[in-house]
Structure formats: C-alpha cells, structure tokens
C-alpha cells in the first residue's frame, strides 16, 4: 500500500484556476476554449480534447499558457505524467516563477519517481517563498522516497517550525522516523496528528503500523479498528486488522468488512485469499497488470500478503522467499517493503 502523496497537484491546479492574478481571456469565444478554460470540474479526457482543439485554433499567449496548465492537470488525472510534465513545462516557460506551476510539475515528477527533479522544483519554490511550509513538507517526502531520511526529517521539521499544525509534515516525519527505527518519535508524531485531527484514519493506520512493528499488538489492533471505523472503505485497514487479529487470537471481521469494500478491484484478491476463496498462486496471477508501475506495486503486495497468510499457518520456511522478494522489490514508499524486512528479522531471531 503506497502512502498517499499527490493531492498537491489537484490543489495547485484548483488554486491556479481560481486565483491567478492574470488578465481575463482575450480569445475569440468558442466552445473549445470555453470548455478548456472552464474552472468547473469536467472529465479529464474531455478537457484534454477541448484544450488540444483550442490550442490548435490559436489565441494570445496567456490563454494558451493557461490551456497548457489545465491540460496538464487532465493528463495528470489520467496518470499520463510525461504529458503532464510537458504541458506544465510549457506553462512555466511563460511563467517560470509561478509557484503553483512548479509545485504541480514537482508532483508529476514525484509520481514518475524522478525524485531529483521533484526536489529541484520544490527547492525553487522555497527560494521564491521561503516561509511557505508546504514545499518543505513535499520536498521532505521526495527526499524520503529517495532514501535520504535525514534530509527528509530536516525538511519536515522546518515545515512544522513554520506551521506547527501542518499535519502532512508530522505524518511524513513519523514515517521517516519509523523507517529509521526511531519508533518512539514516530508514535509521538502520529499522536500529534491525531490531536490535530481526531478523524484522521491515516494517522490511526500509521500509528497502528508502528505499534505492530514494536510488538504492541493490542494497541495496534485498537488503532487498525479505529482506522476502519473512520474509513470503512479502506481495504488495507480491514486487511491489517485481520492480520493483527489472527496473530492476537481475536475473531475475524473480514467477511463483515467486505460489505463496505470494492471487491472488484485490487487488493480484493488478497482479501479473498484471507477469506479462503483464492490460493496464493491465484493472488500472484491476479497481481499481473499491463501497466508496469501498477504491476510492480501489486506484485510487491502479493508477495508480502501471501507470505503473511503462510506465516499464520506456520509455514515459516515456505514464505521466506516471498518476504525476500517483497523486501527487495517493493517501492520504497510501500509499507509492505519495510514490513517484509521486519518479518525476515523476526524469522531470523525465532526460526
């Protein structure tokens, strides 16, 4: 399960659509331009078509620049990050110091896992707005994803210094502390997020993972249950609640949880594995996908959760290879990677 990272792009786009202090559109009114430049939410595929047609018709530079930006948003929403970067870069050619544009392109670079270029754009934002907390938090996340945890923590801490109620910075710093093995500091940051936002399912989920890692299973179970109550549509909260409950000899609630879940999409095959409806081999087969990024993430999860399923049945040696694959191949920002590493350490200590 990847940690959510990129609400920024949508926020940057919305901010641009409503708050850029630029002249009003001087283009000849027509349907393509009106739909392309509309601040109303329209399907991304339709906006791409409208903006492409509008740009082909020609107009002044400002309207064209904004069209590139908005088409970039639509490409991002379609997960075509290369096209999003190209369009936002075209916008930035005209407005090189536009903070929303730089942050939007950085978010797309992040989704491409091109962390160095994301860091470069966030650094430029910090140069323009040194008192803005969000660029520090997002640059910290890019450093963290790159594996530079100390720089990530430094940026998160700077964001918190500027804005002591910055929940995303506390959350990011908690993850970095957890990855460094600084579990007490990770718990403290998750506690702070919960104090700021008692309805944050993500904070309870994050704290539950740290409790699981430390072996505090009763506290972990309580937090996973709260995460599930706050977000009953979270398949991962339901799945982890099941893992910890079984390890704690507590009753299963997974079948009940499926009434709130979308069982037509991933990770439904993993849930069906724990319900006894699929085999590990069938889950691994279901993880295949034509999109290489999605396939990598799903194979990572399939390896980890089939191993967890095996561990619960006492097949310690049989699952070691799956845990090794998860630890080696999971994207850095997937919890299953470090969880697999933790399970391998536990197997070595207690074979």
N, C-alpha and C positions, 0 to 999 in steps of 0.2 A: 504494500500500500504506500503510494507516494504521499508525501506531505503536500498539502495544497500550497501553490506558490504564486499563481499568476492572476489573482483578481486585480492586480495593479493595472494591467493593460486595459481592461474594460473601464476601470475608473479613470485612467488617463484619457481614454477616448471620450467618455462622457463629459469630463471636465473641458476638453477641447471644444466639443460640440456646443457647449453652453456658455463658456466663459472667455474664449479668446477675444481680446480687445483688438479686433481687426475690422476693416471696412465690411459693409454688407455686400452680398453677392451682386456683381455687376453683369453677370452673364445674361444672355438672352433667355428669358424664361422658357423652359420646355420640360416635358415630363421626365426625361432622363436626369437633367440637372436637379429638378425638384426632389426626385426620389433619392438621388445620390447624396445630396447635401442635407436631407431631412434629419432633424435631431430625434425623430420618432424611431422606435425600435422596429426594424424590418428584418426579414430573413437575410442572413448574410449572403447567400447565393444571389438573391435579388439585388442587393446593394452592389455586389461585385459587377453584375451585368449592367446596372444603371450607370455606375461610375465609369466603367470601361467605355460605354457608348458616349457618355457625356464628355469624357476626356478626348475621345476621337473627334468630337464636333468642334473642339477648340473654344477657349474663352480666355479671360485675363489670368494673370499668374496667381493671384490669391485664391480664386475659386479652384483653379487646378491643384494648387498645393493642398487645399483642404480636402479635395476629392481624393488625392493620393492618400492622405491620412485616414480618411474614413474607409477607403477601400482596403487599406492596411488592416484596420480593425476587423473588417469582414474576413479577410484572409486568415487573420489570427483565430477568429472564431471557428473557421473551417480547419484549423490546425495546419494550415499551409504557411509555416513560419518563414520559409525562404521568401515567398511572395510578400508576406507582411513586412519583412525587413526591407525588401526592395522598395516598397511603396512609402514606408515611413522615412527611409533614407532620402527619397525624392523630396518629401516634405521638408526634411531637415536641411536639404541643400538650399532651400529658400529661407528657412528659419533655424539656423544652426544652434541657437542658444535657447530654443524652446524646450522648457523643462518636461512638459507632457510628452513631447515627441521623443526626447532622449530616454525617458523612463519607459515609454512604450516599446521602443526598439530594444532596450535592455531586457525587457520581459520576454520578447521574442527570441533574443539570443539565448536567454536562460533556458527556454523551452527546447532550443536546439542543443542544449548542453554546451554551448560555446561560452563558457564562463568568463574567460579573459575579456572578450568583447563586451559582455554584460557589465563586468566590473569597470571597464573603461568608460562606458556611458554613464554609469552611476557616479563615477568619480567626477565626470564633467558636471553632472547635476549638483554635486556637493560644492564644486568650485563656484557655481552660479548662485546656489542657495545654501550657504554653509550652516545655516540654522534650521534647515529643514530636516526633520527626523526620519522621514520615510526612505530617502535614498540611502542613509546609513544602514537602516534595517535590511533593505533589499540587497545592498552590496554585501552585507554580512552574510546573507543567505547564499549569495553567489560564492563567496569565499568558503563557506561551509560545504557547499556542494562540491567544490573543487578539492576539498580535503584540508584546507588551511583553517583549522578550527580556532587557533589563537587570534588570527585577524578577524575571523567571523565574530568571535566573542567581543573583541575590541569595538567593532562597528555596532553590534547590538547594544553594548554598554553606552556608547556615545549617543545612540538614538534614545535610550532611556534617560540619559542625562538631560537631553533637550526636552523630552516629553516623558515624564515619569508614568504616564498612563498609556504608553504605547504597547498594546497587548501583543502585536505581532513581533516586536523586538524581544519581549520577555519569552514568548513561545520559541522563537528561533534560538535564543541563548540557552533555554532549557534543553533543546535538542543537542546543541553543541556541547554543553556540559555532560549530557548523558553519553555522547559519543566519546568523550574524553574519560569516562568512568567517574566523573565527579557527580555522583548520584544525589548527594545532599543538596548541592547547588541547583541541580536540575529540579528536584522537588520544590525547592524554595521559589524558583521562577514560575513553575506551574501553579503553585499556591497563590502567587501574586496575580496571575491571570484570572484565577477563579475568584479572587477577591474583587477584581475589577469587573468581571463578567461572570456571575454565578450560573448563567445559562450557556456557557461555552462547552459544548460537547467535546470539542477538540482538546481543550485543556484537561478535562477529566480523562480522556483517552490517553493523552500524553503522560499524565501522572500515573495512570494505571500501568503503562508500559515500563516506567521506571520502577514502580513497586514490583512488577513481575521480575524484572532484571535483578532486583535486590533480594528476591525470595519472599517478599511480604505478600503472600498470595491472598490473604483475606482482604487486605487493603486494595490490592489490585482488582479483585473481583468486585468490590464495592464501587470502585471508580468505573470499571467497564459497564457495570449495571447502570450507573448514573449517566454515562455517555450514551447508552442505548435508550434510556428514558428521554433524554433531551433530543436525541436524533434517532428515532426508531427506524428510519430508513437506511441507517448505516450498516451495511453488510459486515464491515470489518469489526465494528463494536460487537455485533452479535457473534461473530466467529471467535473473537478473542475471549469474549465472555464464556463461550463454550470450552475453549482450551483450558482456561484457568479453572472453570468449574469442575471439569473432569479431573484435573490434577489435584483438586481440593476435595474430591469425592462429594461434590454437590450435584444436585439434579440438573439435567439438561433442560434448556428452554429454547433450543434452536428451532425446533419444529414450529413452536408458537411464534417465534420471531419472523419466520419466513412469510407470515401473512402481511407483514409490512414491507417486505423486500421485493425488489425487481428480480425475479428468478429467471428472467430471460437473458440476462447478460452477466458477464464476469463480475464478481467471483462466484456466481451461482454454482458452477461445477464443484468448487471447493466445499461449499456448504452442503451440497448433495453427497460429497464424499463422507463428511462427518455424520450425515443422516443415514448412511449406508446404502444410498441409491446409486453410487458410482464407485468404481475402483480407482486406485492411484494411477493406473495406466490410462484409464479414460480421462482423468483430470489432466494429465500431461498432454494427451492428444488434443483436448479442448483448448489448451493454452496456446496452440499454434495460431498464428494470425498473419495476414498478408502485410500488415504494417510492421516493420522491423522494430520500431520503438515499443509499440504495444506488445509485440511478441516477447521482447526481452523482459518486460515487466511481468507479464503473465507467466512466463516460464520460471522466472525468479520465484513468484508466489507459489506456483505449483510445486516446485521442488521443496520449498520450506514447509508448506502446509501438509503435503503428503508425508514428509518426514515427521511432523508433529503428530499426525494421525498414527504413524507407525510407532512412535515413542509411547503413545498412550496404550499401545498393545504390547509393549515390552520388546519390540524388535529393534534394540539399540544398534546392533552392528549393521542390520539391513538398511538403516536410514542414514548412516554416516555419509555415504557418497552423496545423497541428496542434499544434506546440510552443507557439505563442502562445496557443491555446485552453487547453492544459494549464497553462501558467504563470499565466493569468488566472483560471481556473475551478476548479483543484484545491483541495480543502480545505487549509487551512494546515498540517495535520499529516500530509499525504500527501507522501512523499518525491518522488513524480513531479512535483509542482509546482516545487520548487526545482531538481530535475534538469532540467526543461524550460527553466528560466531559464538554467541553466549551459550547456545546449546552444545556446540562442539567442545567448549571448555568444560562444561558440566559433564559431558561424556568421558572426557579425559580424566577428570577428577574422580568420577564414580562410574567406571566401566561396567 
